[in-house]
Amino acid sequence: MSNSFKICVFISGTGSNLDSIIKKQSLYNYEVVLVVSNKADAKGLDYAKKANIPIYTFKWDKKDTDLTLVQHQIKQHQCDLIVLAGFMRILPEGFINAFENKIINIHPSLLPKYKGLHTHQQVIENKDQTHGASVHFVNAELDGGKIISQSVINVENNDTVESLAKRLLFREHSLLPHTIALIGQNRVQWQTNTLYFDHNKLTNPIIIND
């Protein structure tokens, strides 16, 4: 897979999205060349180990304000894209600027609604009829970067926070690899400060309900 699109995946926890990303490498012709975690005991690292993917773990060092050691690892592995897949820390602005328009994140809401935490709870409390997940580029604003794609589910009358989270996670496992592929194939690309999808300005998120 030496000619494929090389990605680095950041995780903090169980890594179910990482698992789906790894499993769909051949299908979408990208390659996970590095997995990074701020937790050395993150359960999701087992998926990387089983697939013989290099791992880099780090502790949040207040002196390394731009995560320069992490940057070095990413550049050493020649990563084309950084994918935040359940990474539960806010990246410093210096790090984001070093990889401008090269970092994406998956967030469990239909952005711009419900940035931050407890999105499923907010959907239930507000009696929303739909819920979903969004993949967006990362900038200095929390969950505020340009939205690339979304997957939408209906909220049922008997849904709980747990049932919503479970159904949405299933959708995330398709949404994120598919979106990585669109970027890797240059179907989604930046031109100056404008994002394009298939050579047209991306004015609304791409809906992926696989």
Protein Blocks (a to p, Z undefined) as FASTA:
>chain_A
ZZpccdddddfblommmmmmmmmmmmnopacfbdcdfbfklmklmmmmmnopacdddddd
fklmnommmmmmmmmnopabdcdehiabdcdfklmmmmgoiaccdddbddfehghehklm
mmmmnopabdcdddddddfbehkaccfbdcdddddfkbcfklmmmmmmmmmmmmmmmmmm
mmmnomaccehjacceehiacfbccddfZZ
